Amino acid sequence: MVEQNPSTESTTPQSKPNQSTTRASVVTLASDRLPKGDVTIQVAYSSLNYKDALAYQGHRGVVKKLPHIPGIDAAGTVINSSSQNYRSGDQVLVTGYDLGQGHWGGWSGLIRVPAEWI
């Protein structure tokens, strides 16, 4: 059984884009702070992508809003879903769309995304 509001550890930049330095830290966030979406996924894997590197260098246009969690892809297991297409325990992959840019990404223990992104 999955607890109702589990927390997640996430890697997030801690400065505004275009400042001379960008720091990252691991923070613990309650799952109720995750973005809106139909499917909550426990992330097992995410990659380091060129856009993720740009985000940490403070380049304009990659990070739209802070706090921000990079990771333009994620593979993991569904833990909660309001979509009829996915059930708890399903293994899924998310890549593209707005993940890791305008929408918190795969460098998090949990992500919540629209079902269409899977």
Secondary structure as the mmCIF struct_conf table of DSSP 4:
data_model
#
loop_
_struct_conf.conf_type_id
_struct_conf.id
_struct_conf.beg_label_comp_id
_struct_conf.beg_label_asym_id
_struct_conf.beg_label_seq_id
_struct_conf.end_label_comp_id
_struct_conf.end_label_asym_id
_struct_conf.end_label_seq_id
BEND BEND1 GLN A 4 ASN A 5
STRN STRN1 SER A 7 PRO A 13
BEND BEND2 SER A 15 SER A 15
TURN_TY1_P TURN_TY1_P1 PRO A 17 ASN A 18
BEND BEND3 GLN A 19 SER A 20
STRN STRN2 ALA A 24 ALA A 30
HELX_RH_3T_P HELX_RH_3T_P1 SER A 31 ARG A 33
BEND BEND4 LEU A 34 LEU A 34
HELX_LH_PP_P HELX_LH_PP_P1 PRO A 35 LYS A 36
BEND BEND5 ASP A 38 ASP A 38
STRN STRN3 VAL A 39 TYR A 45
HELX_RH_AL_P HELX_RH_AL_P1 TYR A 50 TYR A 56
TURN_TY1_P TURN_TY1_P2 GLN A 57 GLY A 58
TURN_TY1_P TURN_TY1_P3 ARG A 60 VAL A 62
BEND BEND6 LYS A 65 PRO A 67
BEND BEND7 ILE A 72 ILE A 72
STRN STRN4 ASP A 73 SER A 81
BEND BEND8 SER A 82 SER A 83
TURN_TY1_P TURN_TY1_P4 GLN A 84 ASN A 85
TURN_TY1_P TURN_TY1_P5 SER A 88 GLY A 89
STRN STRN5 GLN A 91 THR A 95
BEND BEND9 GLY A 96 GLY A 96
TURN_TY1_P TURN_TY1_P6 TYR A 97 ASP A 98
STRN STRN6 LEU A 99 LEU A 99
TURN_TY1_P TURN_TY1_P7 GLY A 100 GLY A 102
STRN STRN7 HIS A 103 HIS A 103
BEND BEND10 GLY A 106 TRP A 107
STRN STRN8 SER A 108 SER A 108
BEND BEND11 GLY A 109 GLY A 109
STRN STRN9 LEU A 110 VAL A 113
HELX_RH_3T_P HELX_RH_3T_P2 ALA A 115 TRP A 117
#
